[in-house]
């Protein structure tokens, strides 16, 4: 997981968060705290399926608890905007099992 220093460079950037329960949430990182709880703005969840394209559910301003974050990564906005998510097929991620 990213350290606080690593997250500082991602503030106001477009990021993707994979949660421990297998959700993919995309949005602009607006803030974080010492427990790596994060605040995303203009966020949406991408739901993957093998039968139909990626569905996007609007979440808006969204908080994710730090203990539920698996991976945080920066997205290239131009590349992301050029993807045709309606034609993308993938298996949904499985939850992390401890």
Residue pairs with C-beta under 8 A, 6 or more apart in sequence:
1 36
1 69
1 71
1 72
2 10
2 36
2 72
4 32
4 34
4 36
7 29
7 32
7 36
7 38
7 72
10 29
10 72
10 74
11 29
11 30
11 31
11 32
12 28
12 29
12 30
13 28
13 29
13 74
14 26
14 27
14 28
14 74
14 75
14 77
14 80
15 26
15 27
15 28
15 29
15 40
15 72
15 73
15 74
15 75
16 24
16 25
16 26
16 71
16 72
16 73
16 74
16 75
17 24
17 25
17 26
17 38
17 40
17 64
17 69
17 71
17 72
18 24
18 69
18 70
18 71
18 93
19 25
19 64
19 68
19 69
19 70
20 67
20 68
20 69
20 70
20 95
20 96
21 68
21 95
21 96
22 92
22 93
22 94
22 95
22 96
23 45
23 93
24 45
24 46
24 47
24 48
24 93
25 40
25 43
25 44
25 45
25 46
25 59
25 62
25 64
26 43
26 44
26 45
26 46
26 75
26 80
27 40
27 41
27 42
27 43
27 44
27 59
27 62
28 40
28 41
28 42
28 43
29 38
29 39
29 40
30 39
30 40
30 41
30 61
31 38
31 39
32 38
32 39
32 66
33 66
35 65
35 66
35 67
36 66
36 69
37 63
37 64
37 65
37 66
38 63
38 64
38 66
38 69
38 72
39 61
39 62
39 63
40 59
40 61
40 62
40 63
40 64
41 60
41 61
41 62
42 60
43 58
43 59
43 60
43 61
43 62
44 56
44 57
44 58
44 59
45 56
45 57
45 59
46 54
46 55
46 56
46 85
47 54
47 55
47 56
47 57
47 92
48 54
48 88
48 89
48 90
48 91
48 92
48 93
49 55
49 89
49 90
49 92
50 89
50 90
50 91
51 89
52 89
53 85
53 86
53 87
53 88
53 89
54 85
54 86
54 88
54 90
56 85
70 96
